[in-house]
Structures are given as C-alpha cells and as structure tokens.
Amino acid sequence: MLAAHAIDADFGTLSDLIRLHAAEAPDRVALVDDTTTVTYAALDARADRIAAALQRDGVLPGQAVSICGAASVEYAALFIGILRAGAAVAPLAPSSTADGLAAMIADCEAKLLFIDAEVAAALHGRALPPTYALDDHDAWLTPPGTRPAPAAIAPEMPFNIIYSSGTTGTPKGIVQSHRMRWPHAQGMKLGYGPDTVSLLSTPLYSNTTLVCFVPTLANGGAVVLMRKFDVGGYLERAVRHGVTHTMLVPVQYRRLMEHPEFDAHDLSRFVMKLCTSAPFAAELKADVLRRWPGGLVEFFGMTEGGGSCTLVAHQFPDKLHTVGRPSPGGDIRLIGEDGVEVASGAIGEIVGRSQSMMNGYHGRPDATAAATWTSPDGHSFIRTGDVGRFDDDGFLTLMDRKKDMIISGGFNIYPSDIEAVVAAHADVAEVAVVGVASDRWGETPVAFIVSRGADADTLRDWANARLGKTQRLASVVLVDALPRSAIGKVLKRELRDGYSPLPPSRERVE
C-alpha cells in the first residue's frame, strides 16, 4: 500500500496522495454532493486537466487562484487541481460584500477566478482576473488524458490563502504552507482511513472545514459535501451515506441536539465528531456524548496557526468546561498586558507556536508583526487575542476574546461568565453579552437574548439577582436570532454597533 506508506513520511502533498489512492483503488468514492459522485480515478484525472490548464494559462507555482461559491464536487476538484499545479488556493466567502470580494481578489493577486452565478451577479462590471463559471468550466479544461508538468512543491510553499472572517476589521490573507497542512493530512490519530465517510456542512473557504476535508482525502476516504446546512438534511445524509466523521461548529451541534427526531436516526457508524471555531458549552458537549455515538474532539486554535489545544471529550468528561491541553508539538503560554508571562494559575492572553504556523499575512508584514509575540528566548508565537487560564492538570479554560472583555468601573468583566449565568434560565435559547459605552462606568454589560417566552425585564432581574455587583446587566435586548458568521461565530461587533445607549438614569445600579 504505497499511499499508507507515503502518509507516514516526514513530508508529502495531498495531491500526490490522491494520485496514489487513484492507482490503488480507482473505483473508491472520493467526493459526493447532491447531484454528483466522483471516484478517486475521476478526481485524479480531473485534477490533472485543471493543473494542465493552469499551466497553459501561465499560472506559476506559488501564485494564487481564487474560488468563490457554494461547496460542490466541482469546487473540491478545483481545489485539488490548483494544488497539483503548485499554485495556492485562495477560497473566498460568497457572503462577503462585492467590495470585500473585489478587495480580497486584488489582495491575493489571483491569476484566475472561479465563481458561481450568484457571485458573478454581485461582481458584474468590476475589473477581475480571467474568470470562469465554477459549476461549468469544462470548455476551459485541457482535453481528457492530459497530464500536467510535475510541479516541485517545497514545504514552505503556500497551500492556501484563507481570509480572516473580518469580524474584527478588514479581512487579512492568511498564508498557510504545505508544511503546515501535512500534519492535518496525516489525520492526527482520529481514525481516518479508506472506510472514512466525512459529512461536511461548513464552507470550503473555512479552515474549519479543511481540518476534516484534507485528512479524509489524504487517507483515501469519501467527503460528502452539503451546499448549506439544515438539520433534517444533515441527519438524512448521515444515515444514507453511513457517515463516520464530521466537523461541525457549536451552533450546528445545538440545533441538531434540539431536533425532536434526532434520537430516531441511526448514527451508529460514527467514529469521530469534531468541533472548532466558537465556544462550545460544557452542557452541550455532555449532551452530544450521551446521545451521539462515537468520539468527540474539540480543537481550539486560530486559522493563523501557532499553538492549539485539543480536548478529547470522551476521554475527559470531567474537563468539558475546558478546551483541552496543548496539542502534541505545541507550546502554549499566557501573557499579561505587559507582554510578560503570567504566574501559574493566572489569567492571560493565549499565545502559541508549533509546526502549524502561518507564513504570515499576505503582503502585510506590519499585521504579521503585530500578531507576533517574541519570547525571552527569541521564539515567535502567534497572539490569539483570546484570554484563558490553565488549571492544575494543564487544561486550558477559555475566558473570552481579549477585545470582548468589559472594563467597567475599573474591573475586568468576562462576558462568558455572565453568559453562563443567563443561559441557565429555562427561557433563554441563546445569549451574547457585550460591553457598551457608559458615562458612569466607562463600559457596562448588555445581554442580547433569544427568548423562549420570558420578557426582557424578567430576564434582566433574574440574572442580576445571581450576578456579582460589577457584572450586573444594564439592559436585556430581545432578538429573533444572534448575528453569526458563516461558520457560527457570534458577530458581537454588530451587536455593539447597533445598540442605542441607555440614558444615565437607566444604567445599572450596584
């Protein structure tokens, strides 16, 4: 088994592994979407034609090719073909504004662009690189049977350029190398193999998705792609395809576990369920462990890389309130406002280093430098912007985003602490707490709540009776839904920006 031997090497490429799988098991299924099923032989041949067409059009190794559209077999095949040509994939979020998309296309210096019909309409009339339809570009391809010239791929060459979500400002292009992706391809000991069937309902422009997409294909498994997540559709596909692995964000887990017919579905083939990208409540993890077969692993980290933490929830059910221990080969530290490591047991900003570190922000050495902390021994760490604390067993408890911490009357207040109290009310479906400007306190907490029936004053009074004096809510705002990014992160900036300040007479009273 050449593929099994190759994946144990110190370095390799996803494209080469797919070629080996195609030679060893040509009829094994590689990709599935709602209309198309593709074998490894067909994926390998398609990737060859894509790579050859890119080379014909002058795309050089290391240059970027952008894709923007919903997840599909065509999208995934383009991804592999771009890698085979030695180019970097620059996947973009279709939910971005037209101005945002145009800026990202220009920023990554994309040589070609593949978009679906909806994105094409949004970008109509703008200056773009040569552009092709994502779902219908056969005429662009080289003839069947064409083989590209071999591309020499060095470990430090860019694998992809992923743009930050933009939830905290202008998106930045995060350059990830083939070296960074290789440990993902090796599967991180999470049970990937030729019998793996991974169901992915998050978008292919997200690092969240790639953490499962890459090892599934690298190990010869099948990837089942959903264009858009819905609970019924997810459960139906999971049963029909005999799914063994999945990557979901916390809000998807919550919606699945709340579905009245969840327990009626046979999910017994599941081997491993993964989660990342947003805070994952301990009680929700416990519910998943009770009712959903297979293991549960939570990853904490950034697209930028650096250190990460892993919680193998089924092995440590008493640590569900944490995000686990530092992943093998990683170095996670906590630093204070002064840039000095904090004492054991103290709260600090999380910084990390490992093999999985970005090359940097594309064309932004200033931003790369700002995201870097240098230790006294001269090593570079990525600053996460998250605040946490290690317990005596080395497990990391995540407090909040540093930028979301509320400084009220001189006290540091962590919204997650308030959210945990408010979420305990039976009528609270979801809650997000932000700090808003206050003449009296500097900042003061406000809770945005999706309520199952209770009114705002009732929820505010109930919560304030259980919160500390400095934590008490100035206001509760009822909303139909919390604003979220495509991968489930609550957009707290939108909540803050849309909030109308209270008059001083209505601010919280201690």
Secondary structure, 3 states (H helix, E strand, C coil): CHHHHHCCCCCCCHHHHHHHHHHHCCCCEEEECCCCEEEHHHHHHHHHHHHHHHHHCCCCCCCEEEEECCCCHHHHHHHHHHHHCCCEEEEECCCCCHHHHHHHHHHCCCCEEEECHHHHHHCCCCCCCCEEECCCCHHHCCCCCCCCCCCCCCCCCEEEEEECCCCCCCCCEEEEEHHHHHHHHCCCCCCCCCCCEEEECCCCCCHHHHHHHHHHHHCCCEEEECCCCCHHHHHHHHHHCCCCEEEECHHHHHHHHHCCCHHHCCCCCCCEEEECCCCCCHHHHHHHHHHCCCEEEEEECCCCECCCEEEECCCCHHHCCCCCEECCCCEEEEECCCCCECCCCCCEEEEEECCCECCEECCCHHHHHHCEEECCCCCEEEEEEEEEEECCCCCEEEEEEHHHCEEECCEEECHHHHHHHHHCCCCEEEEEEEEEEECCCEEEEEEEEEECCCCHHHHHHHHHCCCCHHHCCCEEEECCCCCECCCCCECHHHHHHCCCCCCHHHCCCC
